[in-house]
């Protein structure tokens, strides 16, 4: 059980970070394209 939690935590963290960063990257690209 502890091993599952130990392996699962980075995966959950990665998914959460991806959910946070994907919109930011998309907005950044939109700003860059509009400036160019």
mmCIF file of the N, C-alpha and C atoms, coordinates in Angstrom:
data_MODEL
# 
_entry.id   MODEL 
# 
loop_
_atom_site.group_PDB 
_atom_site.id 
_atom_site.type_symbol 
_atom_site.label_atom_id 
_atom_site.label_alt_id 
_atom_site.label_comp_id 
_atom_site.label_asym_id 
_atom_site.label_entity_id 
_atom_site.label_seq_id 
_atom_site.pdbx_PDB_ins_code 
_atom_site.Cartn_x 
_atom_site.Cartn_y 
_atom_site.Cartn_z 
_atom_site.occupancy 
_atom_site.B_iso_or_equiv 
_atom_site.pdbx_formal_charge 
_atom_site.auth_seq_id 
_atom_site.auth_comp_id 
_atom_site.auth_asym_id 
_atom_site.auth_atom_id 
_atom_site.pdbx_PDB_model_num 
ATOM 1   N N  . UNK A 1 1  ? 0.843  -1.202 0.000   1.00 0.00 ? 1  UNK A N  1 
ATOM 2   C CA . UNK A 1 1  ? 0.000  0.000  0.000   1.00 0.00 ? 1  UNK A CA 1 
ATOM 3   C C  . UNK A 1 1  ? 0.878  1.253  0.000   1.00 0.00 ? 1  UNK A C  1 
ATOM 4   N N  . UNK A 1 2  ? 1.928  1.222  0.826   1.00 0.00 ? 2  UNK A N  1 
ATOM 5   C CA . UNK A 1 2  ? 2.842  2.357  0.902   1.00 0.00 ? 2  UNK A CA 1 
ATOM 6   C C  . UNK A 1 2  ? 3.579  2.551  -0.416  1.00 0.00 ? 2  UNK A C  1 
ATOM 7   N N  . UNK A 1 3  ? 3.917  1.427  -1.060  1.00 0.00 ? 3  UNK A N  1 
ATOM 8   C CA . UNK A 1 3  ? 4.622  1.500  -2.346  1.00 0.00 ? 3  UNK A CA 1 
ATOM 9   C C  . UNK A 1 3  ? 3.736  2.136  -3.407  1.00 0.00 ? 3  UNK A C  1 
ATOM 10  N N  . UNK A 1 4  ? 2.451  1.780  -3.406  1.00 0.00 ? 4  UNK A N  1 
ATOM 11  C CA . UNK A 1 4  ? 1.504  2.356  -4.373  1.00 0.00 ? 4  UNK A CA 1 
ATOM 12  C C  . UNK A 1 4  ? 1.390  3.867  -4.163  1.00 0.00 ? 4  UNK A C  1 
ATOM 13  N N  . UNK A 1 5  ? 1.318  4.285  -2.903  1.00 0.00 ? 5  UNK A N  1 
ATOM 14  C CA . UNK A 1 5  ? 1.226  5.710  -2.607  1.00 0.00 ? 5  UNK A CA 1 
ATOM 15  C C  . UNK A 1 5  ? 2.513  6.421  -3.032  1.00 0.00 ? 5  UNK A C  1 
ATOM 16  N N  . UNK A 1 6  ? 3.656  5.771  -2.799  1.00 0.00 ? 6  UNK A N  1 
ATOM 17  C CA . UNK A 1 6  ? 4.958  6.370  -3.129  1.00 0.00 ? 6  UNK A CA 1 
ATOM 18  C C  . UNK A 1 6  ? 5.114  6.541  -4.637  1.00 0.00 ? 6  UNK A C  1 
ATOM 19  N N  . UNK A 1 7  ? 4.644  5.533  -5.396  1.00 0.00 ? 7  UNK A N  1 
ATOM 20  C CA . UNK A 1 7  ? 4.747  5.610  -6.851  1.00 0.00 ? 7  UNK A CA 1 
ATOM 21  C C  . UNK A 1 7  ? 3.646  6.488  -7.443  1.00 0.00 ? 7  UNK A C  1 
ATOM 22  N N  . UNK A 1 8  ? 2.486  6.502  -6.803  1.00 0.00 ? 8  UNK A N  1 
ATOM 23  C CA . UNK A 1 8  ? 1.349  7.231  -7.342  1.00 0.00 ? 8  UNK A CA 1 
ATOM 24  C C  . UNK A 1 8  ? 1.431  8.733  -7.133  1.00 0.00 ? 8  UNK A C  1 
ATOM 25  N N  . UNK A 1 9  ? 2.092  9.153  -6.065  1.00 0.00 ? 9  UNK A N  1 
ATOM 26  C CA . UNK A 1 9  ? 2.138  10.583 -5.734  1.00 0.00 ? 9  UNK A CA 1 
ATOM 27  C C  . UNK A 1 9  ? 2.786  11.426 -6.829  1.00 0.00 ? 9  UNK A C  1 
ATOM 28  N N  . UNK A 1 10 ? 3.972  11.023 -7.354  1.00 0.00 ? 10 UNK A N  1 
ATOM 29  C CA . UNK A 1 10 ? 4.576  11.819 -8.442  1.00 0.00 ? 10 UNK A CA 1 
ATOM 30  C C  . UNK A 1 10 ? 3.680  11.878 -9.674  1.00 0.00 ? 10 UNK A C  1 
ATOM 31  N N  . UNK A 1 11 ? 2.970  10.787 -9.946  1.00 0.00 ? 11 UNK A N  1 
ATOM 32  C CA . UNK A 1 11 ? 2.087  10.748 -11.109 1.00 0.00 ? 11 UNK A CA 1 
ATOM 33  C C  . UNK A 1 11 ? 0.946  11.740 -10.947 1.00 0.00 ? 11 UNK A C  1 
ATOM 34  N N  . UNK A 1 12 ? 0.347  11.754 -9.765  1.00 0.00 ? 12 UNK A N  1 
ATOM 35  C CA . UNK A 1 12 ? -0.750 12.693 -9.488  1.00 0.00 ? 12 UNK A CA 1 
ATOM 36  C C  . UNK A 1 12 ? -0.237 14.128 -9.547  1.00 0.00 ? 12 UNK A C  1 
ATOM 37  N N  . UNK A 1 13 ? 0.952  14.362 -8.986  1.00 0.00 ? 13 UNK A N  1 
ATOM 38  C CA . UNK A 1 13 ? 1.546  15.697 -9.004  1.00 0.00 ? 13 UNK A CA 1 
ATOM 39  C C  . UNK A 1 13 ? 1.798  16.156 -10.432 1.00 0.00 ? 13 UNK A C  1 
ATOM 40  N N  . UNK A 1 14 ? 2.290  15.222 -11.259 1.00 0.00 ? 14 UNK A N  1 
ATOM 41  C CA . UNK A 1 14 ? 2.579  15.544 -12.651 1.00 0.00 ? 14 UNK A CA 1 
ATOM 42  C C  . UNK A 1 14 ? 1.309  15.929 -13.389 1.00 0.00 ? 14 UNK A C  1 
ATOM 43  N N  . UNK A 1 15 ? 0.227  15.185 -13.162 1.00 0.00 ? 15 UNK A N  1 
ATOM 44  C CA . UNK A 1 15 ? -1.055 15.474 -13.807 1.00 0.00 ? 15 UNK A CA 1 
ATOM 45  C C  . UNK A 1 15 ? -1.576 16.835 -13.360 1.00 0.00 ? 15 UNK A C  1 
ATOM 46  N N  . UNK A 1 16 ? -1.457 17.127 -12.058 1.00 0.00 ? 16 UNK A N  1 
ATOM 47  C CA . UNK A 1 16 ? -1.925 18.418 -11.549 1.00 0.00 ? 16 UNK A CA 1 
ATOM 48  C C  . UNK A 1 16 ? -1.126 19.555 -12.168 1.00 0.00 ? 16 UNK A C  1 
ATOM 49  N N  . UNK A 1 17 ? 0.197  19.402 -12.237 1.00 0.00 ? 17 UNK A N  1 
ATOM 50  C CA . UNK A 1 17 ? 1.036  20.442 -12.819 1.00 0.00 ? 17 UNK A CA 1 
ATOM 51  C C  . UNK A 1 17 ? 0.722  20.625 -14.296 1.00 0.00 ? 17 UNK A C  1 
ATOM 52  N N  . UNK A 1 18 ? 0.442  19.492 -14.977 1.00 0.00 ? 18 UNK A N  1 
ATOM 53  C CA . UNK A 1 18 ? 0.108  19.566 -16.393 1.00 0.00 ? 18 UNK A CA 1 
ATOM 54  C C  . UNK A 1 18 ? -1.184 20.349 -16.589 1.00 0.00 ? 18 UNK A C  1 
ATOM 55  N N  . UNK A 1 19 ? -2.161 20.127 -15.699 1.00 0.00 ? 19 UNK A N  1 
ATOM 56  C CA . UNK A 1 19 ? -3.434 20.841 -15.790 1.00 0.00 ? 19 UNK A CA 1 
ATOM 57  C C  . UNK A 1 19 ? -3.242 22.329 -15.545 1.00 0.00 ? 19 UNK A C  1 
ATOM 58  N N  . UNK A 1 20 ? -2.266 22.681 -14.701 1.00 0.00 ? 20 UNK A N  1 
ATOM 59  C CA . UNK A 1 20 ? -2.009 24.094 -14.398 1.00 0.00 ? 20 UNK A CA 1 
ATOM 60  C C  . UNK A 1 20 ? -1.219 24.744 -15.531 1.00 0.00 ? 20 UNK A C  1 
ATOM 61  N N  . UNK A 1 21 ? -0.184 24.029 -16.030 1.00 0.00 ? 21 UNK A N  1 
ATOM 62  C CA . UNK A 1 21 ? 0.749  24.651 -16.967 1.00 0.00 ? 21 UNK A CA 1 
ATOM 63  C C  . UNK A 1 21 ? 0.260  24.657 -18.411 1.00 0.00 ? 21 UNK A C  1 
ATOM 64  N N  . UNK A 1 22 ? -0.561 23.687 -18.795 1.00 0.00 ? 22 UNK A N  1 
ATOM 65  C CA . UNK A 1 22 ? -1.024 23.628 -20.184 1.00 0.00 ? 22 UNK A CA 1 
ATOM 66  C C  . UNK A 1 22 ? -1.765 24.903 -20.604 1.00 0.00 ? 22 UNK A C  1 
ATOM 67  N N  . UNK A 1 23 ? -2.712 25.426 -19.800 1.00 0.00 ? 23 UNK A N  1 
ATOM 68  C CA . UNK A 1 23 ? -3.356 26.686 -20.179 1.00 0.00 ? 23 UNK A CA 1 
ATOM 69  C C  . UNK A 1 23 ? -2.367 27.850 -20.254 1.00 0.00 ? 23 UNK A C  1 
ATOM 70  N N  . UNK A 1 24 ? -1.397 27.886 -19.338 1.00 0.00 ? 24 UNK A N  1 
ATOM 71  C CA . UNK A 1 24 ? -0.414 28.971 -19.344 1.00 0.00 ? 24 UNK A CA 1 
ATOM 72  C C  . UNK A 1 24 ? 0.418  28.944 -20.612 1.00 0.00 ? 24 UNK A C  1 
ATOM 73  N N  . UNK A 1 25 ? 0.834  27.730 -21.026 1.00 0.00 ? 25 UNK A N  1 
ATOM 74  C CA . UNK A 1 25 ? 1.622  27.590 -22.248 1.00 0.00 ? 25 UNK A CA 1 
ATOM 75  C C  . UNK A 1 25 ? 0.789  28.003 -23.454 1.00 0.00 ? 25 UNK A C  1 
ATOM 76  N N  . UNK A 1 26 ? -0.483 27.608 -23.459 1.00 0.00 ? 26 UNK A N  1 
ATOM 77  C CA . UNK A 1 26 ? -1.373 27.951 -24.567 1.00 0.00 ? 26 UNK A CA 1 
ATOM 78  C C  . UNK A 1 26 ? -1.547 29.459 -24.671 1.00 0.00 ? 26 UNK A C  1 
ATOM 79  N N  . UNK A 1 27 ? -1.742 30.109 -23.524 1.00 0.00 ? 27 UNK A N  1 
ATOM 80  C CA . UNK A 1 27 ? -1.898 31.568 -23.504 1.00 0.00 ? 27 UNK A CA 1 
ATOM 81  C C  . UNK A 1 27 ? -0.612 32.244 -23.959 1.00 0.00 ? 27 UNK A C  1 
ATOM 82  N N  . UNK A 1 28 ? 0.537  31.713 -23.516 1.00 0.00 ? 28 UNK A N  1 
ATOM 83  C CA . UNK A 1 28 ? 1.822  32.285 -23.908 1.00 0.00 ? 28 UNK A CA 1 
ATOM 84  C C  . UNK A 1 28 ? 2.017  32.209 -25.408 1.00 0.00 ? 28 UNK A C  1 
ATOM 85  N N  . UNK A 1 29 ? 1.679  31.050 -26.000 1.00 0.00 ? 29 UNK A N  1 
ATOM 86  C CA . UNK A 1 29 ? 1.805  30.898 -27.447 1.00 0.00 ? 29 UNK A CA 1 
ATOM 87  C C  . UNK A 1 29 ? 0.868  31.850 -28.179 1.00 0.00 ? 29 UNK A C  1 
ATOM 88  N N  . UNK A 1 30 ? -0.333 32.033 -27.643 1.00 0.00 ? 30 UNK A N  1 
ATOM 89  C CA . UNK A 1 30 ? -1.293 32.942 -28.277 1.00 0.00 ? 30 UNK A CA 1 
ATOM 90  C C  . UNK A 1 30 ? -0.756 34.374 -28.261 1.00 0.00 ? 30 UNK A C  1 
ATOM 91  N N  . UNK A 1 31 ? -0.143 34.763 -27.154 1.00 0.00 ? 31 UNK A N  1 
ATOM 92  C CA . UNK A 1 31 ? 0.420  36.108 -27.040 1.00 0.00 ? 31 UNK A CA 1 
ATOM 93  C C  . UNK A 1 31 ? 1.580  36.278 -28.018 1.00 0.00 ? 31 UNK A C  1 
ATOM 94  N N  . UNK A 1 32 ? 2.430  35.243 -28.113 1.00 0.00 ? 32 UNK A N  1 
ATOM 95  C CA . UNK A 1 32 ? 3.572  35.320 -29.026 1.00 0.00 ? 32 UNK A CA 1 
ATOM 96  C C  . UNK A 1 32 ? 3.106  35.434 -30.467 1.00 0.00 ? 32 UNK A C  1 
ATOM 97  N N  . UNK A 1 33 ? 2.098  34.647 -30.834 1.00 0.00 ? 33 UNK A N  1 
ATOM 98  C CA . UNK A 1 33 ? 1.601  34.671 -32.206 1.00 0.00 ? 33 UNK A CA 1 
ATOM 99  C C  . UNK A 1 33 ? 0.968  36.013 -32.541 1.00 0.00 ? 33 UNK A C  1 
ATOM 100 N N  . UNK A 1 34 ? 0.251  36.602 -31.594 1.00 0.00 ? 34 UNK A N  1 
ATOM 101 C CA . UNK A 1 34 ? -0.394 37.885 -31.854 1.00 0.00 ? 34 UNK A CA 1 
ATOM 102 C C  . UNK A 1 34 ? 0.646  39.008 -31.947 1.00 0.00 ? 34 UNK A C  1 
ATOM 103 N N  . UNK A 1 35 ? 1.758  38.871 -31.189 1.00 0.00 ? 35 UNK A N  1 
ATOM 104 C CA . UNK A 1 35 ? 2.818  39.877 -31.256 1.00 0.00 ? 35 UNK A CA 1 
ATOM 105 C C  . UNK A 1 35 ? 3.590  39.774 -32.569 1.00 0.00 ? 35 UNK A C  1 
ATOM 106 N N  . UNK A 1 36 ? 3.743  38.552 -33.067 1.00 0.00 ? 36 UNK A N  1 
ATOM 107 C CA . UNK A 1 36 ? 4.422  38.385 -34.349 1.00 0.00 ? 36 UNK A CA 1 
ATOM 108 C C  . UNK A 1 36 ? 3.473  38.759 -35.483 1.00 0.00 ? 36 UNK A C  1 
# 
